[in-house]
Structures are given as structure tokens and as C-alpha cells.
Amino acid sequence: MPTASSLQHTAALEAPNDLLVLIPAFNESACIAGVLSELWEILPGCAVVVVDDCSRDATAQLAEQAGAQVLRLPHHLGLGGAVQAGYKLAYELGYEVVIRIDGDGQHDPRDIRRIYDTLKETGVEMVIGSRFLPESSGYKTTFLRGLVIRFFRLMLRPILAQPVRDPTSGFVGVNRAALELFSRVFPLEYPEIEALVVLQRCVFRFREVPCSMRPRAGGQSSITLWKSVYYIVHVLLGVFVNILKMDVRRLGGR
């Protein structure tokens, strides 16, 4: 995460009233307080909800102590379930824009305003903070993850009718229309790629903007080789089901 000296050179921006920052978190006690502190350094007064996915550590308590609103899930739902719970709450509270960041400190909150402005200026329903655009920070992923990302780029290109450089990014902003959709229909596990197909099914649009990606501020990733294989199979099945739904919808509209 940036040092205090580096933050001094970043001008604080007033947080828009219609923006909610959503942070799904599971066992992120090593990072969550620092993530919130840095976020409010960049966007003072920004509305934040931490969705605690039934953590076994002090994530929820530390988030509350830092000043965040915390939605405590009674059971562990996984990433997709936690994100959808946050979307449901944000929709009910009337927010126009929700931007999701991770609770491990890898996303730079200075990129939040770029995602917000792109949503407002272009009218697209989703904006993805991409690690792999030419203007991005030059993030280097592992060989295995790189192969997975390239595979999904190729797979999604004909489905989405446009290229996507970072289909697995968790740094995502949505407007009110996408928020309403995702509060009702959202992939419950490994949601990023399937969410793009859900958007396409509803003829919604997305755009990518460059963002920075940093090493985890603490803790460790739960992704292993076997989980990567499971991830690919699970996502492929989810995409296939959504394609079938797209075809059914087209047939029904004739």
C-alpha cells in the first residue's frame, strides 16, 4: 500500500453523494483497517459498506472500529453471494453508483474516481478497472493465472462482441440499472466472468479503464492449482447456461 508520504502528494477528492464503495471481505483482518484508512484519505466521507462473509477472524470488528458500515452475513456465501448481498443493500438504499474493491489492499482507491467518472460520462452500465490495458500499471500475474486470463479473453470475445482485457478483475463499478439487475441475478461463485455474460444477455454495455494493482497488504490468497481447475470448469458451465438463456430469449422474441 502507498506510504504516508506518497499519499500527501495525492489530492483528496470530495466523495460523490450517489456513490457507495462495496468491500466484500473474508478473513481480511490483516488488511481491512488499512484499506479503509487509505480509501478515506483519498475520498473523505465516502460511503462504505464492508460485507463480512462470516469471517473467522476480527474482520467485522476492525471494519466497524475504523468507521465503516458492516453487513454481517450469517453464513459463508462465497464471493458472489457476498457481492450480491451488498448490491441488494445498495439498491434498497438508493445509490446510483456502486464500486467494488477488494479487502486485501490490492486495489488503489485513487482509481475509484476514474471508474466513477467513466460510468457517468459514457452511460455504460459497468466499468472494469483493468490491470492489462497499455496505460495500466504493468501488473505481472503468475504464469498459471496468465494462461487462465488469456483463455477467457478468447472465449468471451465472440460472446460479448467486443474484447475484454481483464475479465477476472474485481475492481468494478456499476450504475443503477446494472445494480438493479445484479441485486436480482448474480453468479454466486467466481462471479466476474459470468457477470459479463449476464450483462450481455440483457444488452447492457461495459467499458474498461486502466487501474493499478498492488501486492496483497496482508494475509494470503486462497487460490491453488486445484481451485484454478475448479474455477475454469465452474465458470465454463455458468457461461454455457447463460448462453442457453440468451438463445431462449432470442427464440421467444421472434
MIKOLMAR-682605 format. One record per residue (C-alpha): x, y, z; residue in one letter. Coordinates in steps of 0.05 Angstrom, whole numbers, padded with zeros to 5 digits, always signed. Layout:
residues N
XYZa/...
//
This chain:
residues 254
+00000+00000+00000m/+00024+00072-00010p/+00064+00104+00045t/+00041+00166+00082a/+00089+00209+00042s/+00061+00184-00024s/-00010+00199-00002l/+00010+00271+00015q/+00020+00282-00060h/-00050+00256-00077t/-00103+00309-00073a/-00164+00288-00034a/-00228+00289-00075l/-00297+00301-00047e/-00337+00236-00049a/-00399+00239-00093p/-00464+00231-00053n/-00491+00178-00100d/-00430+00133-00093l/-00423+00072-00048l/-00358+00033-00044v/-00371-00040-00031l/-00317-00084+00001i/-00332-00158+00005p/-00286-00188+00057a/-00270-00257+00085f/-00215-00263+00138n/-00182-00197+00120e/-00165-00173+00190s/-00093-00161+00169a/-00114-00111+00115c/-00183-00082+00125i/-00167-00024+00171a/-00111-00001+00125g/-00156-00007+00064v/-00209+00037+00097l/-00159+00088+00122s/-00128+00096+00053e/-00196+00100+00020l/-00219+00157+00064w/-00152+00192+00055e/-00168+00195-00020i/-00244+00203-00016l/-00261+00235+00051p/-00331+00219+00074g/-00343+00166+00022c/-00400+00118+00039a/-00371+00048+00050v/-00403-00019+00065v/-00359-00078+00084v/-00395-00144+00072v/-00366-00193+00122d/-00375-00263+00093d/-00377-00297+00161c/-00303-00287+00174s/-00269-00329+00227r/-00224-00271+00248d/-00236-00199+00270a/-00251-00170+00201t/-00320-00144+00220a/-00298-00114+00286q/-00238-00079+00256l/-00281-00051+00199a/-00332-00024+00249e/-00277+00006+00292q/-00249+00040+00230a/-00317+00073+00218g/-00347+00030+00162a/-00417+00004+00159q/-00413-00072+00163v/-00463-00122+00134l/-00450-00187+00172r/-00473-00248+00134l/-00499-00304+00179p/-00468-00358+00135h/-00408-00361+00089h/-00436-00348+00019l/-00372-00341-00021g/-00351-00281-00062l/-00411-00277-00108g/-00461-00284-00052g/-00426-00230-00011a/-00424-00182-00070v/-00497-00194-00087q/-00517-00181-00014a/-00480-00115-00019g/-00514-00098-00085y/-00582-00113-00055k/-00569-00067+00003l/-00541-00012-00041a/-00602-00016-00087y/-00650-00012-00028e/-00612+00048-00001l/-00620+00084-00067g/-00547+00090-00090y/-00536+00106-00164e/-00464+00080-00168v/-00431+00023-00132v/-00356+00010-00139i/-00329-00055-00112r/-00258-00061-00086i/-00223-00119-00052d/-00209-00120+00022g/-00136-00142+00014d/-00106-00074-00006g/-00091-00094-00078q/-00136-00041-00109h/-00113+00032-00109d/-00170+00077-00086p/-00142+00133-00129r/-00172+00095-00188d/-00243+00098-00160i/-00256+00168-00187r/-00235+00146-00258r/-00285+00089-00255i/-00340+00134-00228y/-00328+00189-00280d/-00328+00138-00337t/-00395+00110-00314l/-00425+00179-00311k/-00395+00206-00376e/-00406+00146-00422t/-00472+00119-00396g/-00448+00047-00397v/-00475+00001-00344e/-00409-00027-00319m/-00337-00003-00317v/-00280-00051-00304i/-00214-00028-00273g/-00166-00066-00319s/-00096-00088-00300r/-00076-00103-00372f/-00091-00041-00414l/-00030-00006-00442p/-00040+00053-00394e/-00046+00007-00333s/+00009-00002-00281s/+00044-00060-00315g/+00017-00113-00267y/+00051-00181-00273k/+00010-00242-00258t/+00033-00313-00248t/+00042-00359-00308f/-00018-00401-00290l/-00064-00342-00278r/-00040-00310-00342g/-00059-00372-00381l/-00128-00373-00349v/-00139-00299-00365i/-00118-00308-00438r/-00164-00368-00445f/-00224-00329-00420f/-00206-00269-00464r/-00211-00313-00525l/-00274-00348-00501m/-00311-00284-00485l/-00293-00245-00548r/-00348-00275-00593p/-00399-00277-00536i/-00391-00204-00516l/-00380-00179-00587a/-00322-00137-00561q/-00254-00152-00530p/-00243-00151-00455v/-00172-00148-00429r/-00184-00163-00356d/-00245-00209-00349p/-00227-00231-00278t/-00218-00161-00248s/-00254-00150-00182g/-00247-00074-00187f/-00315-00060-00217v/-00365-00003-00219g/-00438-00009-00237v/-00493+00042-00248n/-00565+00040-00222r/-00590-00004-00280a/-00537-00057-00271a/-00545-00052-00195l/-00619-00069-00202e/-00603-00128-00247l/-00548-00155-00203f/-00590-00148-00140s/-00636-00200-00172r/-00589-00242-00215v/-00516-00252-00198f/-00467-00310-00201p/-00456-00337-00131l/-00386-00363-00141e/-00327-00334-00181y/-00375-00280-00208p/-00333-00234-00252e/-00336-00271-00319i/-00407-00296-00312e/-00429-00225-00294a/-00404-00201-00361l/-00446-00253-00397v/-00507-00234-00355v/-00496-00162-00378l/-00493-00184-00450q/-00556-00224-00441r/-00592-00160-00420c/-00559-00119-00476v/-00521-00077-00425f/-00454-00046-00441r/-00387-00045-00406f/-00321-00009-00414r/-00251-00019-00386e/-00206+00035-00356v/-00134+00028-00334p/-00120+00016-00260c/-00064-00002-00213s/-00056-00069-00179m/-00011-00080-00119r/+00013-00139-00077p/-00033-00161-00021r/-00024-00117+00041a/-00030-00178+00086g/-00056-00249+00091g/-00051-00296+00032q/-00091-00317-00028s/-00133-00380-00023s/-00123-00397-00097i/-00088-00463-00110t/-00076-00504-00173l/-00137-00548-00159w/-00180-00487-00144k/-00157-00458-00211s/-00181-00520-00247v/-00247-00519-00210y/-00253-00445-00226y/-00246-00457-00301i/-00296-00514-00302v/-00346-00477-00258h/-00343-00413-00299v/-00349-00451-00366l/-00412-00484-00341l/-00440-00418-00318g/-00424-00384-00384v/-00456-00442-00422f/-00520-00436-00382v/-00523-00361-00395n/-00513-00372-00470i/-00571-00421-00470l/-00614-00368-00435k/-00593-00317-00489m/-00614-00365-00544d/-00681-00379-00510v/-00694-00305-00504r/-00679-00294-00577r/-00726-00350-00598l/-00780-00324-00552g/-00775-00255-00583g/-00789-00279-00654r/
//
